Each structure stands twice: as structure tokens, then as C-alpha cells.
Amino acid sequence: MNAPHCQRAPSGWGLRVRAGLWLLLLGVVFFSSYALTNHLSALRAPLPSIMFDWERGIPLLPWTIVPYWSIDLMYAAGVLLLPQDRRQLSSLVRRLLTVQALCVLGFLACPLTFSLQRPPLEGVFGTLFDVLMSFDQPYNQAPSLHIALLVVLWHAYAQRLGSTAWRWLLHGWCALIGLSVLTTWQHHFIDVPTGALVGAISLWLWPSRGAGPLQRARLSHDRTRRRLAARYAIGAGVIAALAVLLATGTLGGWSWWLGWPALSLSLVALNYLWLGVAGFQKDNDGRLSLAARLLLAPYQLGAWINSRLWTRRRPHPDEVCDGVFIGRIPLRQMPAADMALVDLCAELSAPTQRRAYTPVAVLDLTVASATELRQAAEAIEQHRRHGSVLVCCALGVSRSASAVAAWLLLSGRAASVDDAISIVRGARPICVLRAPHRQALKALVERGNETPYETSYETPWPLNKNEDKDGAGLRESITRW
């Protein structure tokens, strides 16, 4: 066994010792910060409480203190046993520390108290409650640290369990833990969704695969992206202000649910301004990460409804030529089982049942770069050799249309940019290709004319340097695949 392989070994005493040291540090951070915020909140008493009237009907179920306490065992066992290498251990530790930090900040910024008085309890369950209350106080409410940790641990355990039966057992027990924060009279309802939100943010910041959204973040200087970021930010601000106004009206505390779409639009604005497509966390399988789906659910719902309304009169894909289709992103299944998918949509998940799949994620309402157009065109031609191909974006009118136009140009099926756009519009009249798209297509052809390009496939895809910049006569200059 060589040295590099040893470094990637999935388990070993060295990793477990390292995990044990991290668990010790996490325990110190957990108990010290939790006790400190409890102490500081007690100094600021009396504190307000946020509770819905219907919560008075939630029964006290003493036996649920058992699943409530079980998260401590899940926490310790998760850190010690779940990670299979240093990267997994580092990711889990970062998530747990992030959860702790965000919840502590929430406790300090908006201290709350639990408003119901728990009656004395006896027996084993009463003893467990007494142990809990020996270091806990009725503060540290929203966001629930218990729920936030549960989200992170639930996700970590689910990734390791391959058996369907064990996964369902995990889901049932974790759901019971989540319910127990209410039935032990430890938290009010508002603490639950806010705690889940913190857990989702932690998962989003430290994804299981690939770099985190902040690691490659770069401030965009593109005017279109900045303008869209401003619009989404304004929308988030309006919804947040509406939530505050309605909180004093008939909706009361229910208006705080508007904080979810406000946060969702804020993240979208951040994606356009800074994070780019990485903020949507769409993987090579075409699925957005669980955290991204949770955080962006209101925006995704709006984007999906918008895509269906705009294309309601043309819901089916249109064939351009030679088995290449343009259309909106399918929801659950492909138009045909043997069809490949080239996906330019960054914000919506793609169906998993398809012959082949290539993602080229591009932000909505923006123009794909020459590099992205070339990547999409290459994928179209590769998949077309083995059957039909659907090139899609949310609506199938701009991002996907420009990709097909690029394929028409680089394959010699169109003699110029105008010719390519005309072919695409002829096949799908609702396509929208404006001056910026035309410029990107011209840049694609010019870049190809300056430097012959070879794809990663077996046969090169060269461009003749003597061709004019609009791609006239391109067909003769391209080597057949």
C-alpha cells in the first residue's frame, strides 16, 4: 500500500483519535457558550415570549424526554463514528460549530423565555427532567439549538445508511426528536422552524461534495447581474417589511412565515451579486442540494410556476434538427426515455430518469459566456451521436436557445450567427435571443477562429483560422466527428 493511498484510508485509529479530540472541543464550546447565554439572558429578565394560542393545547408527554435526550448520544456517536476521512470529519465539525455560533448569536440578539410552567414529574422520566433542568433554564429559545443540531446530524446519518429499512427508522426517530422539543415543554413552535433554518444554513455553507458557496465567491461586475441582484434584494426587503406590518394585524405571528421567502430572495440576490451558480448548489446529477432546496424553496416555487405559465401554450420541446430539441426543464420525467439532457438551468432540479446528462449551469436572465456555449455545444454533439437530445433551461427560450445556436454554428449547420438564430427561432418561435446573446455567439466564433480547439472526445473539433468572424463557410472547416 503506497503512501498516498494510506492518506485516503477511510478509517483508522488516527482518525478516531482526531475525532475524539474534536468531540472534546465541541463539548467545551457547547456547554460553555450555552451556559453563558443562559446566564446573560437571566440577567435581562423578564424576557418576552412568542407563542401561538393553539400551543396551549400541546400535551406534556413525559416519556418524550427519552428521544429528547437521545440527540446527545447521536451527537457523540456521529462525530466519533460517522466520518470516514478527514474531509468528512472537518465538514461535520464545521457544521456543528456553525450551528452553535448562529444559535448563540440568535439567543443574544433576541432573548426569549418559555412561558408555560411544567408541573412536577416523578419516576424515571421525572429524574431525566431534573437532570436537564439542573443546567438548563427557560431561555435560549429561538432558534432552537436542539432542532438545528438535529438537522445536521439527521443529514449526516442519512448519508451513511444505505439500507432503506434503517433509513426509515432513522427518519422516524429524528421526527420524534423534533416533536419532543414541544411535548417536553422545552420550546415554543417559533423555535422549531428557526432552528431548522439555522441547520439548513450550516449544511449550505459546508456541502458534502465540492467547495462551499463562499470559497469561490467573487463580486460580479456584470450590470445585468447587479441589476437583478438589486431587484431580488428589494423584493426581499418588501416582503420582510410586510411581515413586520402584518405581525401587528390579524395574521399575528403567522406573518413571520413571510421571513422564509424574504430569506430565499435575499440568497438569490447574493447569488447574482457574489456567489454565482455555486449558491444554488446544483450537482453533476442535476439535483440541488437538500440545504439549497430548503432555503430556496419559495423562490424555486415561484420560478417553476413562472416557467409553466410562460410556456403553457408551448409545453412540449421543439426539434431544431437532427434529433436536437429545445424546451423547458422537465419536472419529473423526460419527454422520451431514451433522450439525453443538456441542462443550462441553475435554479431548478432536473429529472433523474434520462439517458445521459450534462449540466452547464447559467443564472436565469443572464447570457451564457462563450466558454459555457462551447461546453454546451460539445455536450449536445456528444449526446446526439447516441440518440435525441433535449437542451433545456427554465423556459427553453434563451439560455438553451443560445446553446443550440452555438451548436449549429460550431457543427457547420449554420453559416453565420444570424443563420443560427434564424434556425432556432424557426423551430421554437417563443425563443428570445437579443443583442447580448448575439455578441456571445460572435465571441464564440471569434475565439474559435483565433485558436483551434480540440474537445476532450476522441475526435478533434477544429476551427479554420481563415473563416470570417461571423462563421461563414464554417461547415467546410470542421472535421467530421
SVG drawing of the C-alpha trace seen along z (x, -y; Angstrom):
<svg xmlns="http://www.w3.org/2000/svg" viewBox="-57 -48 61 50">
<polyline fill="none" stroke="black" stroke-width="0.4" points="0.0,0.0 1.6,-3.3 1.7,-6.5 -1.0,-8.5 -3.4,-5.6 -2.7,-5.4 -3.6,-9.1 -7.0,-8.4 -7.7,-5.4 -11.4,-5.6 -10.9,-4.8 -8.3,-4.1 -7.3,-4.8 -5.7,-8.1 -8.9,-9.4 -10.9,-8.2 -8.4,-9.9 -8.7,-13.1 -12.5,-12.8 -12.3,-12.3 -10.3,-15.4 -12.7,-17.4 -15.6,-16.0 -13.9,-17.2 -13.5,-20.7 -17.1,-20.7 -18.3,-19.7 -16.4,-22.5 -17.8,-25.0 -21.3,-23.7 -21.7,-23.8 -19.7,-27.0 -21.5,-29.1 -24.9,-27.6 -24.4,-28.3 -23.1,-31.8 -26.1,-32.8 -28.5,-31.4 -26.7,-33.4 -26.8,-36.6 -30.5,-36.1 -31.3,-35.6 -29.7,-39.0 -32.0,-40.6 -35.2,-39.0 -38.1,-39.4 -38.0,-38.4 -40.7,-38.2 -42.2,-35.0 -43.5,-34.2 -46.3,-31.7 -49.4,-30.9 -52.7,-30.4 -53.0,-26.8 -49.8,-25.8 -51.6,-25.7 -53.2,-22.5 -49.9,-20.7 -49.8,-18.0 -46.9,-17.4 -45.7,-13.8 -43.0,-12.9 -41.8,-9.9 -40.6,-12.0 -37.7,-13.2 -36.1,-10.0 -35.9,-10.9 -35.1,-14.5 -32.0,-13.3 -31.1,-10.8 -29.7,-13.6 -26.7,-13.8 -25.8,-10.2 -26.4,-10.9 -24.1,-13.9 -21.2,-12.0 -21.5,-8.9 -21.9,-11.0 -18.6,-12.8 -16.7,-9.7 -18.0,-7.1 -19.6,-8.7 -16.7,-10.4 -14.7,-8.1 -11.9,-10.5 -10.6,-13.9 -12.6,-15.8 -15.9,-14.3 -14.8,-15.0 -13.9,-18.5 -17.2,-19.1 -19.2,-17.8 -17.3,-19.7 -17.7,-23.0 -21.4,-22.4 -21.8,-21.8 -19.7,-24.8 -21.6,-27.0 -24.9,-25.9 -23.6,-26.7 -22.4,-30.1 -25.6,-31.1 -27.8,-30.0 -25.8,-31.8 -26.0,-35.0 -29.7,-34.5 -30.0,-34.0 -28.1,-37.2 -29.8,-39.3 -33.3,-38.3 -33.5,-36.6 -36.8,-34.9 -38.3,-32.8 -40.6,-29.7 -43.9,-30.9 -45.6,-27.7 -44.9,-26.2 -44.1,-22.5 -45.7,-20.6 -43.5,-18.4 -42.8,-15.0 -41.9,-11.7 -40.3,-8.4 -37.5,-7.8 -38.8,-10.5 -39.0,-13.0 -35.4,-12.2 -34.4,-12.9 -36.2,-16.2 -34.5,-17.1 -31.1,-16.4 -31.9,-18.6 -33.1,-21.5 -30.0,-21.3 -28.1,-23.2 -30.8,-24.4 -33.1,-27.5 -36.2,-28.6 -34.2,-30.8 -32.1,-30.0 -35.4,-29.6 -35.2,-30.8 -33.6,-29.4 -33.8,-26.0 -30.2,-24.7 -31.8,-21.3 -33.5,-21.4 -30.5,-23.0 -28.2,-20.2 -30.9,-17.6 -30.9,-18.8 -27.2,-18.5 -27.0,-15.1 -30.0,-13.8 -28.4,-14.6 -25.1,-13.1 -26.6,-9.8 -28.9,-9.6 -25.8,-9.8 -24.2,-6.8 -27.2,-4.5 -27.7,-2.5 -30.5,-0.2 -34.0,-1.6 -35.3,0.0 -32.6,-1.6 -33.2,-5.0 -36.9,-4.9 -36.1,-4.0 -33.7,-7.0 -36.3,-9.3 -39.0,-8.2 -36.7,-8.6 -35.4,-12.0 -39.0,-13.2 -39.8,-12.1 -36.8,-14.1 -38.1,-17.1 -41.6,-16.7 -40.1,-16.2 -38.9,-19.8 -42.6,-20.7 -44.0,-17.8 -41.4,-18.2 -42.4,-21.8 -38.9,-23.0 -39.7,-25.1 -42.4,-27.1 -43.3,-26.5 -41.5,-29.5 -38.2,-28.0 -38.6,-24.9 -38.6,-26.5 -36.0,-29.0 -33.8,-26.2 -34.3,-24.2 -33.3,-27.3 -30.0,-27.5 -29.4,-23.8 -30.1,-24.3 -27.7,-27.3 -25.0,-25.3 -25.5,-22.4 -25.5,-25.0 -22.3,-26.7 -20.4,-23.3 -21.7,-21.0 -21.0,-17.3 -19.4,-17.5 -17.5,-20.2 -16.4,-23.6 -18.7,-25.7 -20.5,-28.7 -18.2,-31.2 -15.0,-29.6 -15.2,-30.7 -17.3,-33.8 -16.4,-36.8 -18.2,-40.1 -19.8,-40.4 -19.2,-43.5 -21.8,-42.5 -24.5,-45.1 -27.3,-42.6 -26.4,-40.5 -26.1,-43.6 -29.5,-44.9 -31.1,-41.5 -29.5,-41.3 -30.9,-44.7 -34.4,-43.7 -34.3,-40.5 -32.9,-42.4 -35.7,-44.9 -38.3,-42.1 -36.8,-40.5 -37.0,-43.9 -40.6,-44.5 -41.7,-41.0 -39.8,-41.4 -41.4,-44.8 -44.8,-43.3 -44.2,-40.5 -43.4,-43.1 -46.6,-45.2 -48.8,-42.1 -47.5,-40.8 -49.4,-43.6 -52.6,-42.8 -55.0,-40.0 -52.4,-37.5 -50.3,-38.0 -47.4,-35.6 -48.3,-33.7 -46.9,-36.6 -43.4,-35.6 -43.6,-32.8 -43.0,-35.5 -39.5,-35.6 -38.9,-32.4 -39.5,-33.9 -37.7,-37.1 -34.6,-35.0 -34.9,-33.0 -34.9,-36.1 -32.0,-37.5 -30.0,-34.4 -30.9,-34.7 -29.7,-38.3 -26.5,-37.2 -26.1,-34.6 -26.4,-37.2 -24.1,-39.7 -21.4,-37.5 -21.8,-33.7 -22.9,-32.9 -24.3,-29.5 -22.4,-27.9 -25.0,-29.4 -27.7,-27.1 -25.5,-24.0 -26.7,-22.0 -24.5,-18.9 -23.5,-16.8 -26.6,-14.7 -28.8,-17.7 -30.2,-18.0 -29.9,-21.0 -28.5,-20.1 -31.0,-19.5 -30.0,-22.7 -30.4,-24.7 -33.8,-23.2 -34.9,-24.1 -33.5,-27.6 -34.7,-28.5 -38.0,-26.6 -40.2,-29.8 -38.1,-31.2 -38.0,-27.8 -41.8,-27.5 -42.1,-30.9 -39.6,-30.1 -41.3,-26.9 -44.8,-28.5 -43.4,-31.2 -41.8,-28.7 -45.1,-26.8 -47.2,-30.0 -44.9,-31.4 -44.8,-28.1 -48.3,-26.9 -49.1,-27.3 -45.9,-25.5 -45.2,-23.0 -43.5,-20.4 -40.0,-20.7 -39.4,-21.6 -36.9,-19.8 -34.4,-22.1 -32.7,-19.4 -31.0,-16.0 -32.6,-15.0 -31.7,-18.1 -34.7,-19.6 -35.2,-22.9 -37.7,-23.0 -38.4,-23.9 -36.8,-21.8 -38.9,-18.7 -40.4,-18.4 -40.2,-14.6 -39.6,-12.7 -38.2,-13.2 -40.4,-13.6 -38.8,-10.3 -37.0,-7.7 -34.0,-7.4 -33.5,-11.2 -30.3,-12.8 -30.4,-16.2 -28.1,-19.2 -29.2,-21.5 -28.5,-25.2 -30.8,-25.9 -29.1,-26.7 -32.1,-27.3 -34.3,-24.2 -33.5,-20.5 -33.6,-18.2 -35.3,-14.8 -33.1,-11.9 -34.5,-9.5 -32.7,-10.2 -30.2,-8.5 -27.4,-10.9 -26.9,-14.2 -24.6,-17.3 -25.1,-20.4 -23.9,-23.8 -25.4,-25.9 -26.2,-29.6 -28.0,-32.1 -31.5,-33.0 -32.0,-36.1 -28.2,-36.2 -26.3,-35.4 -24.1,-32.3 -20.4,-33.1 -18.5,-31.9 -16.9,-29.2 -20.3,-28.0 -21.7,-28.0 -18.8,-25.9 -19.2,-23.4 -22.9,-23.1 -22.4,-22.7 -19.8,-19.9 -22.2,-18.1 -25.0,-18.4 -22.9,-16.8 -21.6,-14.1 -25.1,-13.0 -26.6,-13.4 -24.4,-10.6 -26.3,-8.1 -29.9,-9.5 -32.1,-12.5 -31.1,-15.4 -33.2,-17.9 -31.4,-21.2 -33.3,-23.0 -33.4,-25.9 -36.3,-27.1 -38.5,-28.2 -36.5,-26.9 -36.4,-30.4 -33.0,-32.0 -30.2,-30.1 -31.0,-26.8 -31.7,-28.6 -28.3,-30.2 -26.6,-26.9 -28.4,-25.3 -27.4,-28.2 -23.8,-27.7 -24.0,-24.0 -25.5,-25.0 -22.5,-27.3 -19.7,-25.0 -21.1,-22.0 -21.4,-23.8 -25.2,-23.5 -25.4,-27.3 -23.2,-29.6 -23.4,-32.7 -24.8,-33.9 -27.8,-35.3 -28.4,-32.0 -28.2,-30.1 -30.6,-32.4 -33.0,-32.2 -33.0,-28.4 -33.6,-28.3 -36.4,-30.8 -37.9,-28.9 -38.1,-25.8 -39.2,-27.5 -40.8,-30.9 -41.0,-31.9 -37.2,-32.0 -35.7,-35.3 -32.2,-36.0 -31.2,-39.6 -28.1,-41.6 -26.1,-40.2 -26.8,-36.7 -25.7,-37.6 -22.5,-39.1 -21.7,-35.9 -22.2,-33.8 -19.9,-36.0 -17.3,-35.9 -17.6,-32.1 -16.8,-32.0 -14.1,-34.6 -12.4,-32.8 -12.5,-29.6 -11.0,-31.3 -8.2,-32.6 -7.2,-29.3 -8.0,-25.9 -9.8,-23.9 -9.8,-20.2 -12.5,-18.7 -12.0,-16.1 -13.6,-13.5 -11.8,-11.1 -12.2,-13.3 -11.0,-17.0 -13.3,-19.8 -11.0,-22.4 -12.0,-25.8 -10.3,-27.2 -8.5,-30.4 -9.3,-31.8 -13.0,-31.8 -14.7,-35.2 -15.8,-36.3 -19.5,-35.5 -18.7,-31.9 -19.5,-32.0 -18.4,-28.8 -17.8,-27.1 -19.1,-23.8 -16.1,-23.2 -13.6,-24.0 -14.9,-21.5 -13.6,-18.0 -16.4,-15.4 -17.0,-13.6"/>
</svg>
